[in-house]
Amino acid sequence: MKPPAFEYRDPRTREEAIALLAEHGEAAKILAGGQSLVPMLNLRLLRPEYLVDINRVAGLSFIEVKGGELAIGACTRQRAIERSELVRRTCPLLHEAMPFIAHFQIRSRGTIGGSLSHADPAAELPTVVTALGGRFVLRSVRGERVVSAADFYTGFLSTALRPDELLTEIRVPIPPVQTGCAFMEVSRRHGDFALAAVAVLVRFDQDGRCAFVRLVVAGVHGVPFRSADTEASLIGTKLLPEDAENASRLMAAELEPISDLHASADYRRQAARVLARRALECAALRARSHAEAGT
């Protein structure tokens, strides 16, 4: 398979890349890791007139702490995030989810910004960054704007990213150390996209009752799915197994998954319910362990 004809652009600065996007608009596509873009080109699902390669743009690959947030450059390879001690220490949920993304060969080329911008509803990174309350830094010739993950995803493979904007950075609030987290998914084979996946964060107050919970599901809606009602039902509880079971059933009742050649809607709903219960129990156990250890 061969891609359609296109003109190749190789900017070396953010300003050059942004100027190219401003000039060509919807006729241009960004090339970073290429793990989603290149197959879509070869299948002729995309026919851009220009490819803007940002691999040599300076300042788009980094992992650091800025003002209480974990900041990651959009061109940072997924494998670098997976192996980062800083990510493991400051953002365990992101660290835990990384090995579920495809295979290490793909993670060695794929970028965090590419996966987040592609917006596949079965992908792990959009779900995790949504659960963490992440924000995306978008730049254009008009300036910079910061969009929350909750507002970034607008539909299947659709985002709030405008044709002339470049995603340059992802910012994730660093969870308090007493936070428990869990990421779980089910797929046909390891490395496949998730049929259903769940990311959970939990914190308890001094009385051992749930004071904060975030539960986001992948693979069941066009965007990462978060149920405010399910989260509210857990606040003030001890988050015992029966609480997790009740919450997971409440969440599953809200889902409207699709059926396709990989799984039926009923299977996805059931898988999401079981994963939610297990992830809530796991995150609660970890949160209690942090509290007992005084961390």
Summary of the structure (lengths in Angstrom):
residues: 295
radius of gyration: 19.5
end to end distance: 53.7
largest distance: 63.4
contacts: 1006
relative contact order: 0.12
helix: 39%
strand: 25%
